[in-house]
Amino acid sequence: MRLKFSLLTLTLLFVNFSFAQGIHFGIKTGANFNQIDGKYWENGYKANFQGGAYFNIQGAILGGQIEGIFTQSTYVAGNGFNQLYKDYFKTGMDSIQGGSFKVNYLSIPVLLNIKLLPFLKMQFGPQYSGVVSVQDEKSLMKDAKTLFKAGSLDGVVGVWLDLPMHINLGVRYVVGLSNINSNDGANVGSQEIVDAWRQKILQVHIGLNLF
């Protein structure tokens, strides 16, 4: 039964892409509003930059899209961060509350496009984000990059609007599926760190099809 279902799905996808209405490559830029769920981070969305390139192929109804996007997320240490993570401070630092960390990611979403209207598509799929660098704006930590895991998996859902003159607009919501705290579960001094971090991101973009 599963084999028949898989063959039927592949057949439908083949038929759909056989009548592909367009193949596009383009560039995009926009804003990345991130929030981190963690016990000791400040709450609220922080505005950052995003930009990159995309490639998509669209059939009569279904399509696929892959992107390479440089994104930034900002995290601000809140109340309680000092006590739990004090072993990671630079010598002479006794508090990092209010300290800001900007994490630069290379994100690769792989998305399924569903055409709702001739100019409107719904998008959803997984996204892998790898840490490129971490900026410790006040140089508070020994090595701020060790706070975060090297990579994470996210879920993406959004809409894509095609406009005249090869321009497109989009809005997405990205939910972190992975715990990005590399020290969660570690023993520091006499206590264990129990503190999972997951991102929530709202993205808006404007893009241009190059072909």
TACORQUI-V75873 format. One record per residue. N is the residue number from 0. SS is DSSP state (H for helix, E for strand, L for the rest). PSI is psi as a letter, one per 40 degrees, with the letter a starting at -180 (none if undefined). OMEGA is omega as a letter, one per 20 degrees, with the letter a starting at -180 (999 if undefined). Layout:
{{N	SS	PSI	OMEGA} {N	SS	PSI	OMEGA}}
//
This chain:
{{0	L	d	r} {1	H	d	a} {2	H	d	r} {3	H	d	r} {4	H	d	r} {5	H	d	r} {6	H	d	r} {7	H	d	r} {8	H	d	r} {9	H	d	r} {10	H	d	r} {11	H	d	r} {12	H	d	r} {13	H	d	r} {14	H	d	a} {15	H	d	a} {16	H	d	r} {17	H	d	r} {18	L	f	a} {19	L	h	a} {20	L	e	r} {21	E	i	r} {22	E	h	a} {23	E	i	r} {24	E	h	a} {25	E	a	r} {26	E	i	a} {27	E	i	r} {28	E	i	a} {29	E	a	a} {30	E	i	a} {31	E	h	a} {32	E	h	a} {33	E	i	r} {34	E	i	r} {35	E	h	r} {36	E	h	r} {37	L	i	a} {38	L	d	a} {39	L	e	r} {40	E	i	r} {41	L	i	a} {42	L	i	r} {43	L	i	a} {44	L	i	r} {45	E	h	a} {46	E	h	a} {47	E	a	a} {48	E	i	r} {49	E	i	r} {50	E	i	a} {51	E	a	a} {52	E	i	a} {53	E	i	r} {54	E	h	r} {55	E	i	r} {56	E	h	a} {57	E	h	r} {58	L	a	a} {59	L	d	r} {60	L	d	a} {61	E	i	r} {62	E	i	r} {63	E	i	a} {64	E	h	r} {65	E	i	a} {66	E	i	r} {67	E	h	a} {68	E	h	r} {69	E	h	a} {70	E	i	r} {71	E	i	r} {72	E	h	a} {73	E	h	r} {74	E	h	a} {75	E	h	a} {76	E	h	a} {77	L	a	a} {78	L	h	r} {79	L	e	a} {80	H	d	a} {81	H	d	a} {82	H	d	a} {83	H	d	a} {84	H	f	a} {85	H	d	r} {86	H	e	a} {87	H	e	a} {88	E	i	r} {89	L	i	r} {90	L	h	r} {91	L	e	r} {92	L	h	r} {93	L	e	r} {94	L	h	r} {95	L	e	r} {96	L	h	a} {97	L	e	r} {98	L	h	a} {99	E	h	r} {100	E	h	r} {101	E	h	a} {102	E	h	r} {103	E	h	a} {104	E	i	r} {105	E	h	a} {106	E	h	a} {107	E	g	r} {108	E	i	r} {109	E	h	a} {110	E	i	r} {111	E	h	r} {112	E	h	r} {113	E	h	a} {114	E	h	r} {115	E	d	r} {116	E	i	a} {117	L	d	a} {118	L	e	a} {119	E	h	r} {120	E	i	r} {121	E	i	a} {122	E	h	r} {123	E	i	a} {124	E	a	a} {125	E	i	r} {126	E	h	r} {127	E	h	r} {128	E	h	r} {129	E	h	r} {130	E	h	r} {131	E	d	a} {132	E	i	r} {133	E	h	r} {134	E	h	r} {135	E	g	a} {136	L	d	r} {137	L	e	r} {138	L	f	a} {139	L	d	a} {140	E	i	r} {141	L	d	r} {142	L	g	a} {143	H	d	a} {144	H	d	a} {145	H	e	r} {146	H	d	a} {147	E	i	r} {148	L	i	a} {149	L	d	a} {150	E	i	a} {151	E	i	r} {152	E	h	a} {153	E	i	r} {154	E	h	a} {155	E	h	r} {156	E	i	a} {157	E	a	r} {158	E	i	a} {159	E	h	a} {160	E	h	r} {161	E	h	a} {162	L	i	r} {163	L	i	r} {164	L	f	r} {165	L	e	a} {166	E	i	r} {167	E	i	r} {168	E	i	r} {169	E	i	r} {170	E	h	r} {171	E	i	r} {172	E	h	a} {173	E	h	a} {174	E	h	r} {175	E	h	r} {176	L	e	a} {177	L	i	r} {178	L	h	a} {179	L	e	r} {180	E	h	a} {181	L	e	a} {182	L	e	r} {183	L	h	a} {184	L	e	r} {185	L	i	r} {186	E	h	r} {187	E	h	a} {188	L	b	a} {189	L	e	a} {190	E	i	r} {191	E	h	r} {192	L	h	r} {193	L	g	a} {194	L	g	r} {195	L	h	r} {196	L	h	r} {197	E	i	a} {198	E	i	r} {199	E	h	a} {200	E	h	r} {201	E	h	a} {202	E	h	r} {203	E	i	a} {204	E	i	r} {205	E	h	a} {206	E	i	a} {207	E	h	r} {208	E	h	r} {209	L	d	r} {210	L	none	999}}
//
